[in-house]
């Protein structure tokens, strides 16, 4: 491969093109900065991506004439700009994004990625972020790659031959690390409640954050757990090392951790590197409900911003303000529900850091319903577990109030009576 500078490499981006940036911790910051530095020469360049870590300078309002953002997920790096004129959100199930890309209904002109150095056969690896990046690389007219010896060589779908790369930059940059979040007392209680729902030989899906880490800490006495998840973090490593997570009873990909992207520390990235136990696959497959449901006892653990007394789950917005994205929540909530012995779980703190109840009479005006009340089953807070499956509206309200924060229950009861008085 011929390597050039980052400034030269991004020179192939032209005004009016759509540019895809690789996801999560794999976002190549050196190339992102070099592209943003060209703002004076570029007009109307569309930037698209999932959640990305690191800075997103192109989203700043002062660059609105040069760049506008059309994102499938709003992460904290672009959240401050989401109310602006140049940042928009595309609500889509994560499993369907590769399809719309491959059908060229959402064309990609340029893919900006970060890969491992080529092996003896000329293949680089997308490493810790295959997700929708594989689809973007399949259809992009031009590919700009940051070739980084620190990027793990993951096994699975993420191989790309050097001949497909248009321009390449070599840089020995550290891969962005995401440290484990501290776990509060209430999150520990939630973790313990969720762990009691998880059976031996279950297949787990869980995301990032304090609650998933708390759940994992209570699984040390479980046996033969498997992992099939859109993403994973350092939290699984102690359970892999102790043999609790071994995947031996999985119906699909037995013995393997199947995922689409990963975020964590260097220890996690070293674990993924050239590890045949880890299969990093296209998210169109990983999050396909028909694939998820083939596993037994799929236990999907997801979070929410708020949930109303009928069971509607909002997890992408605070009222009309977009906070995150649809992501893969519904893919796995539905897949777990259809799995034999499966358990779809919404796990939340009963109140926010400001003391507001997350169990509410009605969702905020404009709030997005990600998981419908017809899909929700288990809801877990630090005060207990409830199963809403098969319950009517009044029964759901009563069950949710029982696991709400004690200081909020009386008001919730009054609201429930007002809304559903004839049944309450």
ABEGO torsion letter per residue (X at the ends): XBBBBAAAAAAABBBGBBBBBBBEAABBAAAAAAAAAAAAABBGBBBBBBBBBEBBAAABAAAAAABBBBBABBBAAAAAAAABAABBBBBBBAAAAAAAAAAGABBBABBBBBBBBBBAAGBBBAEABAEAAAAAAAABABBBBBBBAABBBBBEAABBBAAABABBBBBBBBBBBBBBBBBBAAAAAAAAAAAAABBBGBBBBBBBEAAAAAAAAAAAABBGBBBBBABBBAAAAAAAAAGABAGAABABGBGBBBBABBBEBAAAAAAABGBAABBBBBAAAAABAAAAAABBGBBBBBBBABBBAAGBBBAABBEABBABBAEAAAAAAAAAAABBGBBBBBBBBABBAAGBBABBABBBBGBBBABBAAABBBBBBAAEBBBABGBBAAAAAAAAAAABBAAAAAAAAAAAAAAAAAAX
